[in-house]
Amino acid sequence: MQLTLVRQAGIVLVPPIPFQGLCEQHLLPFYGVAHIGYVRGEKRLPHDEVARIVEACSGGIRVQQKMTTRIGLWLDHQLGAPGLAVLLEGGYACTPIRDGAALAGPTTTMAFYGSMRDSADEQREFLTMTRRHHV
């Protein structure tokens, strides 16, 4: 997987990382993308390693919110970044469909750590960056 970084005002945005798992409630597949952004600190983590962490946390039977938290805690521990954001957008096979269209859009879950937990400006910047570079 070719990863290219996007940097803006101190936040590094890792390109969207695809994930898939099984819905804990219905045992049907769900899939989506993970958006990871962080404020660069002293430690460096290769971005293919970030993709492996997302893959490790998404396999098997999962609840998306717990998966978001698990990815965030793992990256927070590995990176030790001053600020970290994790946003997951997932589509579910168990979402009801009527007239060929899903009744609900993707499920979005987020977690913020460090400076990004307390800074509305950094959160807004991260969310703007993810929209701008959405796959």
N, CA and C of each residue as an Amber inpcrd file, in Angstrom:
protein
   405
   0.8540000  -1.1640000   0.0000000   0.0000000   0.0000000   0.0000000
   0.9010000   1.2280000   0.0000000   0.7010000   2.1350000  -0.9420000
   1.4730000   3.3750000  -1.0220000   0.8420000   4.4110000  -0.1140000
   1.5980000   4.8980000   0.8470000   1.0930000   5.8880000   1.7800000
   1.7790000   7.2170000   1.5260000   1.0010000   8.2550000   1.3090000
   1.5540000   9.5940000   1.2080000   0.9120000  10.4340000   2.2890000
   1.7140000  11.2160000   2.9430000   1.2440000  11.9980000   4.0760000
   0.7580000  13.3590000   3.6300000  -0.1720000  13.8810000   4.3790000
  -0.6290000  15.2480000   4.1930000  -0.3200000  15.9690000   5.4910000
   0.3960000  17.0870000   5.4090000   0.7350000  17.8690000   6.5980000
   0.1040000  19.2430000   6.4860000  -0.4630000  19.6830000   7.5620000
  -1.0510000  21.0160000   7.5960000  -0.9540000  21.5400000   9.0150000
  -0.2710000  22.6530000   9.1920000  -0.1950000  23.3550000  10.4860000
   0.0680000  22.4060000  11.6530000   1.0220000  21.4970000  11.5030000
   1.4130000  20.6500000  12.6110000   0.7160000  19.3170000  12.7020000
  -0.3710000  19.1170000  11.9880000  -1.0670000  17.8270000  12.0300000
  -0.6470000  17.0090000  10.8060000  -0.2940000  15.7550000  11.0530000
   0.0340000  14.8280000   9.9810000  -1.1820000  13.9290000   9.7870000
  -1.6660000  13.8470000   8.5590000  -2.8150000  12.9950000   8.2420000
  -2.3280000  11.8010000   7.4440000  -2.5570000  10.6100000   7.9800000
  -2.2260000   9.3750000   7.2790000  -3.3310000   9.1390000   6.2480000
  -2.9890000   8.7010000   5.0280000  -4.0350000   8.4370000   4.0360000
  -5.0640000   7.4330000   4.5700000  -6.3050000   7.5120000   4.0830000
  -7.3510000   6.6000000   4.5670000  -6.9110000   5.1350000   4.4700000
  -7.1790000   4.3930000   5.5320000  -6.8000000   2.9870000   5.6220000
  -8.0720000   2.1460000   5.6230000  -8.2410000   1.2600000   4.6400000
  -9.4470000   0.4280000   4.6130000  -9.4510000  -0.5980000   5.7510000
 -10.6540000  -0.9220000   6.2240000 -10.7890000  -1.9620000   7.2430000
 -12.0460000  -2.7730000   6.9540000 -12.1100000  -3.9520000   7.5630000
 -13.3120000  -4.7790000   7.4920000 -13.3920000  -5.6380000   8.7410000
 -14.5980000  -6.0010000   9.0970000 -14.8170000  -6.8320000  10.2730000
 -16.2150000  -7.4110000  10.2240000 -16.6320000  -8.0150000  11.3230000
 -17.9730000  -8.5610000  11.4470000 -18.7080000  -7.8210000  12.5540000
 -19.9360000  -7.4250000  12.2640000 -20.7760000  -6.7440000  13.2420000
 -21.0680000  -7.7010000  14.3980000 -20.7910000  -7.2450000  15.6140000
 -20.9780000  -8.0790000  16.7990000 -22.4430000  -8.4720000  17.0050000
 -23.3620000  -7.5900000  16.6400000 -24.7800000  -7.8540000  16.8830000
 -25.4010000  -8.8080000  15.8670000 -24.9720000  -8.7240000  14.5950000
 -25.6400000  -9.4970000  13.5430000 -24.7460000 -10.5170000  12.8600000
 -23.4410000 -10.4890000  13.1690000 -22.4630000 -11.3700000  12.5240000
 -22.4790000 -11.2230000  11.0060000 -22.6920000  -9.9960000  10.5460000
 -22.6280000  -9.6610000   9.1300000 -21.4580000  -8.7030000   8.9170000
 -20.9050000  -8.6800000   7.7080000 -19.7120000  -7.8570000   7.4830000
 -19.9810000  -6.3580000   7.5460000 -18.9680000  -5.6340000   7.9950000
 -18.9440000  -4.1890000   7.8490000 -17.5590000  -3.8110000   7.3460000
 -17.4680000  -2.6680000   6.7410000 -16.2400000  -2.2560000   6.0790000
 -16.1960000  -0.7380000   6.0600000 -15.0380000  -0.1940000   5.8460000
 -14.9390000   1.2540000   5.7790000 -13.5090000   1.7080000   5.7210000
 -13.2850000   2.9550000   6.1600000 -11.9470000   3.5220000   6.1660000
 -11.6740000   4.1720000   7.5180000 -10.3980000   4.1060000   7.8980000
  -9.9260000   4.7640000   9.1140000  -9.1100000   5.9800000   8.7040000
  -9.3860000   7.1000000   9.3430000  -8.6120000   8.3190000   9.1560000
  -7.8350000   8.5520000  10.4490000  -6.5190000   8.6950000  10.3350000
  -5.6560000   8.8910000  11.4880000  -4.8940000  10.1980000  11.2900000
  -4.9290000  11.0420000  12.3020000  -4.1520000  12.2760000  12.2750000
  -3.4400000  12.4410000  13.5990000  -2.2460000  13.0250000  13.5500000
  -1.5220000  13.2250000  14.8020000  -0.6210000  14.4430000  14.7110000
  -0.3270000  14.9750000  15.8770000   0.6440000  16.0410000  16.0030000
   1.9850000  15.3490000  16.2210000   2.9260000  15.6130000  15.3410000
   4.2080000  14.8990000  15.3750000   4.9440000  15.1610000  16.6900000
   5.4350000  14.0830000  17.2800000   6.2170000  14.1580000  18.5090000
   7.6240000  13.6530000  18.2620000   8.2750000  13.1980000  19.3090000
   9.6530000  12.7130000  19.1960000   9.7260000  11.3360000  18.5330000
   8.7770000  10.4550000  18.8320000   8.7890000   9.1110000  18.2630000
   8.2240000   9.1320000  16.8520000   8.7390000   8.2370000  16.0360000
   8.2410000   8.0720000  14.6680000   7.6910000   6.6540000  14.5360000
   6.5770000   6.5250000  13.8430000   5.9930000   5.2200000  13.5710000
   5.7670000   5.1430000  12.0730000   6.4120000   4.1880000  11.3860000
   6.2070000   4.0790000   9.9390000   4.7120000   3.9430000   9.6310000
   4.3050000   4.5840000   8.5700000   2.8730000   4.6350000   8.2830000
   2.3000000   3.3040000   7.8160000   3.1510000   2.4110000   7.3180000
   2.6460000   1.0700000   7.0340000   2.3580000   0.3280000   8.3380000
   3.0700000   0.7000000   9.4120000   2.7830000   0.1270000  10.7340000
   1.4270000   0.6140000  11.2500000   1.0830000   1.8660000  10.9750000
  -0.2450000   2.3830000  11.3400000  -1.3150000   1.5450000  10.6450000
  -1.0990000   1.2330000   9.3680000  -2.0570000   0.4070000   8.6240000
  -2.1710000  -0.9890000   9.2330000  -1.0510000  -1.5540000   9.6830000
  -1.0900000  -2.8780000  10.3150000  -1.8420000  -2.8390000  11.6450000
  -1.7110000  -1.7500000  12.3880000  -2.4350000  -1.6180000  13.6540000
  -3.9330000  -1.5530000  13.3940000  -4.3440000  -0.7770000  12.3840000
  -5.7680000  -0.7030000  12.0280000  -6.2650000  -2.0840000  11.6240000
  -5.4940000  -2.7960000  10.8170000  -5.8820000  -4.1410000  10.3770000
  -6.0090000  -5.0970000  11.5600000  -5.0560000  -5.0420000  12.4860000
  -5.0830000  -5.9270000  13.6550000  -6.2920000  -5.6470000  14.5400000
  -6.6800000  -4.3870000  14.6390000  -7.8040000  -4.0080000  15.5130000
  -9.1630000  -4.2160000  14.8570000  -9.1920000  -4.3930000  13.5390000
 -10.4890000  -4.4760000  12.8540000 -10.9090000  -5.8990000  12.5190000
  -9.9920000  -6.8380000  12.5470000 -10.3490000  -8.2030000  12.1890000
 -11.2440000  -8.8490000  13.2290000 -12.0410000  -9.7840000  12.7850000
 -12.8970000 -10.5270000  13.7020000 -14.2200000  -9.8390000  13.9870000
 -14.8410000 -10.2380000  15.0880000 -16.1530000  -9.7280000  15.4800000
 -15.9340000  -8.4700000  16.3180000 -16.5130000  -7.3520000  15.8780000
 -16.2250000  -6.0560000  16.4930000 -17.4540000  -5.1650000  16.6100000
 -17.3270000  -4.2050000  17.5170000 -18.2160000  -3.0530000  17.6030000
 -17.3600000  -1.8690000  17.1770000 -17.8400000  -1.0550000  16.2620000
 -17.0160000  -0.0020000  15.6840000 -16.4820000   0.9770000  16.7260000
 -17.2930000   1.3700000  17.6980000 -16.8200000   2.3310000  18.6960000
 -15.6660000   1.7560000  19.5200000 -15.7820000   0.4920000  19.9080000
 -14.6910000  -0.1340000  20.6580000 -13.4430000  -0.2640000  19.7930000
 -13.6380000  -0.5390000  18.5090000 -12.5140000  -0.6370000  17.5820000
 -11.8100000   0.7130000  17.4560000 -12.5840000   1.7980000  17.3990000
 -12.0140000   3.1500000  17.3210000 -11.1530000   3.4250000  18.5470000
 -11.6720000   3.0990000  19.7190000 -10.9440000   3.3060000  20.9670000
  -9.6890000   2.4420000  21.0120000  -9.8070000   1.2070000  20.5880000
  -8.6600000   0.2930000  20.6130000  -7.5440000   0.7840000  19.7020000
  -7.8960000   1.2190000  18.4990000  -6.8970000   1.7670000  17.5680000
  -6.2460000   2.9970000  18.1940000  -7.0690000   3.8820000  18.7580000
  -6.5530000   5.1000000  19.3630000  -5.6070000   4.8360000  20.5190000
  -5.9730000   3.9300000  21.4090000  -5.1200000   3.6240000  22.5530000
  -3.7970000   2.9940000  22.1140000  -3.8800000   2.0980000  21.1280000
  -2.6710000   1.4390000  20.6360000  -1.7370000   2.4730000  20.0000000
  -2.2840000   3.3280000  19.1310000  -1.4570000   4.3470000  18.4870000
  -0.9380000   5.3760000  19.4920000  -1.7710000   5.7370000  20.4560000
  -1.3440000   6.6860000  21.4750000  -0.1420000   6.1210000  22.2390000
  -0.1920000   4.8450000  22.5470000   0.9110000   4.1900000  23.2520000
   2.1530000   4.1010000  22.3580000   1.9890000   3.6930000  21.1060000
   3.1190000   3.4960000  20.1960000   3.7660000   4.8090000  19.7760000
   2.9440000   5.8100000  19.4770000   3.4620000   7.0870000  18.9860000
   3.9050000   8.0190000  20.1090000   3.1430000   8.0250000  21.1880000
   3.3990000   9.0050000  22.2240000   3.2850000  10.4210000  21.6760000
   2.4290000  10.5970000  20.6820000   2.2730000  11.9010000  20.0300000
   1.6020000  12.8880000  20.9780000   1.9440000  14.1760000  20.8530000
   1.2800000  15.1860000  21.6790000  -0.2310000  15.2190000  21.4630000
  -0.6860000  14.8810000  20.2560000  -2.1090000  14.8420000  19.9440000
  -2.3820000  13.7700000  18.9090000  -3.5440000  13.1290000  19.0140000
  -3.9030000  12.0310000  18.1120000  -5.3990000  12.0390000  17.8830000
  -5.8050000  11.7650000  16.6350000  -7.2260000  11.6560000  16.3060000
  -7.4500000  10.4070000  15.4690000  -8.5360000   9.7060000  15.7570000
  -8.9430000   8.5250000  14.9940000 -10.4030000   8.7120000  14.6010000
 -10.6890000   8.5850000  13.3130000 -12.0590000   8.6800000  12.8120000
 -12.3030000   7.4640000  11.9260000 -13.3390000   6.6950000  12.2410000
 -13.7090000   5.5390000  11.4310000 -15.0630000   5.7760000  10.7960000
 -15.1660000   5.4670000   9.5000000 -16.4330000   5.5190000   8.7770000
 -16.7090000   4.1060000   8.2820000 -17.8110000   3.5260000   8.7490000
 -18.1060000   2.1420000   8.4060000 -19.4820000   1.9690000   7.7890000
 -19.5550000   1.0980000   6.8010000 -20.8180000   0.7030000   6.2000000
 -21.1320000  -0.7250000   6.6190000 -22.3870000  -0.9790000   6.9080000
 -22.7790000  -2.2740000   7.4740000 -23.7140000  -3.0260000   6.5430000
 -23.4550000  -4.3300000   6.3650000 -24.3440000  -5.1750000   5.5730000
 -25.6820000  -5.3640000   6.2760000 -25.7180000  -5.1240000   7.5840000
 -26.9590000  -5.3080000   8.3300000 -27.8280000  -4.0480000   8.3280000
 -27.3760000  -2.9630000   7.6790000 -28.1860000  -1.7490000   7.5840000
 -29.3980000  -2.0410000   6.7070000 -30.5900000  -1.7370000   7.1880000
 -31.7850000  -1.9960000   6.3830000 -31.7550000  -1.2460000   5.0590000
 -32.2530000  -1.9010000   4.0260000 -32.3090000  -1.3000000   2.6940000
 -33.7570000  -1.2570000   2.2310000 -34.1440000  -0.1220000   1.6840000
 -35.4860000   0.0320000   1.1480000 -35.3770000   0.6670000  -0.2330000
 -36.0420000   0.0910000  -1.2080000 -36.0390000   0.5980000  -2.5750000
 -34.6220000   0.7520000  -3.1230000 -33.7270000  -0.1670000  -2.7670000
 -32.3800000  -0.1680000  -3.3090000 -31.4260000   0.8200000  -2.6710000
 -31.8460000   1.5630000  -1.6560000 -30.9690000   2.5420000  -1.0020000
 -30.9200000   2.2730000   0.4940000 -29.7520000   2.4080000   1.0540000
 -29.5980000   2.2250000   2.5010000 -30.3470000   3.3260000   3.2320000
 -30.9900000   2.9610000   4.3330000 -31.7380000   3.9360000   5.1250000
 -30.8230000   4.8490000   5.9230000 -29.6150000   4.4230000   6.1510000
 -28.6680000   5.2470000   6.9110000 -27.3520000   5.3060000   6.1650000
 -26.6390000   6.4020000   6.3200000 -25.3180000   6.5340000   5.7200000
 -24.2990000   5.7940000   6.5540000 -23.0290000   6.0510000   6.2850000
 -21.9960000   5.3660000   7.0600000 -22.0520000   5.7600000   8.5360000
 -21.6480000   4.8410000   9.3810000 -21.5380000   5.1090000  10.8070000
 -20.1560000   5.7010000  11.0550000 -20.1150000   6.8300000  11.7390000
 -18.8540000   7.5080000  12.0110000 -18.6000000   7.5090000  13.5080000
 -17.3940000   7.0800000  13.8820000 -16.9740000   7.1130000  15.2810000
 -15.6290000   7.8290000  15.3530000 -15.4040000   8.5560000  16.4590000
 -14.1680000   9.3290000  16.6170000 -13.6190000   9.1760000  18.0210000
 -12.3060000   9.3380000  18.1170000 -11.6340000   9.3920000  19.4150000
 -10.4730000  10.3680000  19.2960000 -10.2990000  11.1900000  20.3220000
  -9.2200000  12.1760000  20.3570000  -8.3940000  11.9550000  21.6170000
  -7.0720000  12.1520000  21.4860000  -6.1430000  11.9400000  22.5910000
  -5.1870000  13.1240000  22.6870000  -4.6440000  13.3340000  23.8890000
  -3.6600000  14.3930000  24.0890000  -4.2320000  15.7680000  23.7920000
  -3.4400000  16.5930000  23.1330000  -3.8560000  17.9710000  22.8470000
  -5.0930000  18.0230000  21.9660000  -5.3050000  17.0100000  21.1470000
  -6.4640000  17.0210000  20.2510000  -7.7650000  16.7530000  21.0120000
  -7.6660000  16.1710000  22.1910000  -8.8570000  15.9500000  23.0120000
  -9.4180000  17.2770000  23.5220000  -8.5280000  18.2060000  23.8230000
  -8.9350000  19.4610000  24.4530000  -8.9940000  20.6560000  23.5120000
  -8.5300000  20.5060000  22.2860000  -8.4570000  21.6390000  21.3680000
  -9.4960000  21.5280000  20.2550000 -10.5200000  22.3600000  20.3470000
 -11.5410000  22.3790000  19.2900000 -10.9270000  22.7840000  17.9540000
  -9.9080000  23.6550000  17.9860000  -9.2530000  24.0730000  16.7400000
  -8.5460000  22.9030000  16.0690000  -7.8160000  22.0910000  16.8370000
  -7.1400000  20.9260000  16.2560000  -8.1490000  19.8950000  15.7620000
  -9.2370000  19.6890000  16.5000000 -10.2780000  18.7630000  16.0490000
 -10.8820000  19.2330000  14.7320000 -11.1830000  20.5240000  14.6540000
 -11.7730000  21.0890000  13.4400000 -10.8020000  20.9570000  12.2640000
  -9.5240000  21.2220000  12.5150000  -8.5020000  21.1000000  11.4680000
  -8.4160000  19.6560000  10.9630000  -8.4080000  18.6990000  11.8940000
  -8.3680000  17.2860000  11.5130000  -9.5820000  16.9050000  10.6700000
 -10.7640000  17.2950000  11.1170000 -11.9840000  16.9460000  10.3810000
 -12.0100000  17.6050000   9.0050000 -11.5260000  18.8250000   8.9040000
 -11.4410000  19.5020000   7.6080000 -10.4750000  18.7650000   6.6840000
  -9.3370000  18.3540000   7.2280000  -8.3520000  17.6260000   6.4290000
  -8.9120000  16.2920000   5.9340000  -9.6550000  15.5790000   6.7870000
 -10.1960000  14.2820000   6.3570000 -11.2320000  14.4660000   5.2590000
 -12.0460000  15.5240000   5.3340000 -13.0200000  15.7760000   4.2750000
 -12.3390000  16.1270000   2.9680000 -11.2920000  16.9200000   3.0460000
 -10.5840000  17.3830000   1.8600000  -9.8580000  16.2530000   1.1500000
  -9.3750000  15.2630000   1.9000000  -8.5850000  14.1740000   1.3350000
  -9.3180000  12.8470000   1.3980000 -10.6370000  12.9060000   1.3850000
 -11.4690000  11.6990000   1.4520000 -11.3590000  10.9200000   0.1610000
 -11.2810000   9.5940000   0.3010000 -11.2000000   8.7150000  -0.8790000
 -12.5770000   8.5800000  -1.5050000
